[in-house]
Structures are given as C-alpha cells and as structure tokens.
Amino acid sequence: MANTTILLREDIDSLGGRGEIVKVRAGYARNYLLPQKLATLATKGNIKQIEMERAALLKRAATEKATAEAQLQQMSSLSFTFARKVSDHGQLFGSVTSIDIAEALKEKGYEIDRRKIVLKDAIKETGEYTVPVKLYRDVTLQLPITVTTEDGQIIEKPAEEKVAPVVPMPTEDAPAAETEVAETTEEVAAETEEAAS
C-alpha cells in the first residue's frame, strides 16, 4: 500500500494532534484529509513552509490548551438536570442527547460543539450520569447530568431488572450433580424405549 506524508491541520483522534507530521495511506489522504482541509501534503518543495506552519500550529495549540484548562476550571462546578416525560418503568418518552446538553451549556454561556460531548448513546432512562465533554485533546470535563421525571423524581428499576442473571459456580459437588442428571436422562431413555415396545 502506498503511504503519504502529511501535516495535520486539525486534531484527529486516530492519527495525532494538530501540527504533527504523520504517514497515512494515500487514498485516505487524497479522498478525505486533503479535501476536508484537515491536512496538507508534506513534500520536499514545501517542507520549510510546513515547518514554519507547524511551529505556528504548535504555538496555537499551546494557547488553546491553556484556554481549555481555564475553561475546565470555570465549568467544573456545572451540573444539569433534565426533566422528561417518563413511563412507569423509568423509560423516557424521547431521550437526552448531546444536542440537549450542548443547548444547556449554551444557556449557561458556554459554546461547546455537540461533537465534543462524548455520549455514545442517548440517555433513555432516569438517573444520574457523568458525561465527558472534550474541551481539548487531553482536557476533558466530567459533567454530571441528572435525568428526572417531570415532577423531579428518579424512577428506580425494579429489583429483578437490576440483578444480573446468576450463573452457578462449579463446586466439588458439581460432578455428582452431572452424574445424577446423566443417570436420570438414561432412565428416561430406557422408560421411553419400554413404552415404545
């Protein structure tokens, strides 16, 4: 496979941070990174320009990291409560998504892109949650979220739903139990043969 050396213009989780020079597959660079302006080619002709740009990008990254750390300090006391219509079993009619969290942050004066709110699946049950908000590459806010019913209650799931299924652990008596089952199975087979004849 052909590889291409590129300079990253933006942070890409799977590749590296802004300003890094990395090797990627040529098709990935040509079809995605270059058209989206997430990277530029690192050729011999523009290596000096890339190094100057890389230094500027690294300086900007340091400033952005310091800003993100200051923002983390400001936002560390935040927590949000979302009231939703709920079924008798605690299932939400609808859900709480990263868009809802981004809008709640915006109301508090924080413009956070919803893609930086790391929420794998929408929240569909009442309860207390911690949602990571990626302010910068290695600066993450752990945002406490509470989802309640419209009257402010958290509906607990019934006990049988909370308990994981119990798998019997093997003990010294287990081989004896298996033997009893095997004997019982043989007895049933013998009785079945007698009844058939």
N, C-alpha and C positions, 0 to 999 in steps of 0.2 A: 504494500500500500504506500502511496506517495504521501509524504508529510510536508507541511508548510510551516515556516516560522513566522509568527505574528506577534504584534504588540497589542495587548488587551487595553481597550479604552474604557471598559466598564468591568465591574466585579462580576465574575461568572463562577458560581459555586463549584462546578465540576472541573474548572480549569485553573483559576487563580484570581488574583486581585488586579485592579486597575494598575497599569504601568509595567506589568510583568511581561517578559518575552517568553513565549511558550511554543512548543511544536504541537500541531494538530493535524488531523487528516485533511488533505487538500479539499475534498468535497465539502466537509463541514465548514471550512474557512470560506470557500467560494460561494456556497449556497446559503449560508446562514450568517456567519460572523461578519463578513465584509459588507454584504448588502444592508444589514441592520446597523452598521457603523459601530459594532461592538469591538472591532479590532481593525488594525491595518497590517499590511504585509511588511515584513522586516527584510528588505532586500539590501544588497550591498550599496546601491545608489542612494538610499535614504537612511542609512544606518546612523549618520550623525544627527539628522533631524529627529529620528526616533529616540536617540539617547537624550537629546535636549527635551523632547516632549515627555519622555519617561521621567526625567528629573522634575519637570513641572507637574506631571501627574502624581508623582510620589509626594511632592510638597503639598499639593491639593488634598491628597488622601490623608496626610497627617493632620491638616486643618479640619477635614471632615470628621476624622476620628475624635479629635478633641471636642468638636461641636456635639457629636453623638454622645460622648461621655457626659458632657454637661447636661444634655437633654435627658439622659438616663437619670441623673440626679434629680432633675426637676420632676420627672414623671414617676419616680419610684413610689410616691405616696398615692398615686391614682388607683382607683378600683371602680368597676362599673357593675350596676345591677340592671338586668333586662327583665321586664315583666311581660309575660306572654300568656295567651290562652293555652290551657293545658287539659288533656284528657284525664280521666280518673286514675290512670296508671302513670302519670308523670310525663307522658309523651307530649311534646309541643305541637300545636297546630301551626306549622311553619317551622322555622329554626332561627338560630342566631348564627350569622355568617361573618366573615371577615369584613364585608361591606358595612354591616351594622356596627362593628367595633370601630372601623375607620370613621364612620359618621359620628359616633360618640366621642372619639378623640378630637375630631374637628370641632365639635361643640365646645370642648374644653380649650380650644385654641392650638391644637397640635395637628399639623398637616402631615399625616403618615399615609404613604401609598398602601393600599389594601394588600398588595402582593408581599409586603414586608411583614404582614401579620400571618404567622405560621400556624395555620389552622387546617389540619389535614382533612377533617370532615366537619360539616356544620354541626353545631350543638343542638341536639334534638330532645334533651331531657332536662328537667330542673336539676339544680345542684350547683356546686362551687367548682370552678375550673381555673387553671392557670394557663394563659395563652402567651406564648413567646412572640415578642414584637422585635424584629431585627432592625435596629436603628443604624447599624453599620456592620461590616463584615464580621467582626468579633465583639460587637457591643449589642447585647440582647436584653431587653426589658421583659421580666416575667410579670405579666399583667393579670391581676386577679379579677375574675368575672363571676358574677352570681346570676343564675337564671332562676326566676321565681314565677309563681302563678300571678295572675292579675291582682290578687289580694295579698301578695307578698309572702306566700308560703313556698316551701320546698317540699315536694311530694317524694317521700321515700318509696323505693320499690319494695314490693312485698318480699319477705324473707326468702321464700323459695326461689325467687328470681336472682337474689344476690349470691346465694350459696352455689359454689361450683359443684358439678357432679362428683360424687365420691367414687374413686376407683379403689377397690380393695387392695391392700398392700399384701405381698406374698409373705407368708409366715411359715413356721415349721410344720404347722398343721395343714398347709395348702396341698401337699402331695396326697395326704389322706383324703381330703375332700374331693380331689380329682379322681381318685380311685373309686370313691363311693359313686360319683357321677357316672364313671365308666361302667361300674357294675350295674347300676340302675339302667343304663342305656342297653346293656347286654340283656338284662332281664326283660325289658320292654320288647326288644327284638325277638327274644325267644317266645314271649307270650303272643306276639303278632304272628309268628310262624305257626304256633299251635292253633290259633284261631283261624288261620287261612286254610289249614289242612283238615 
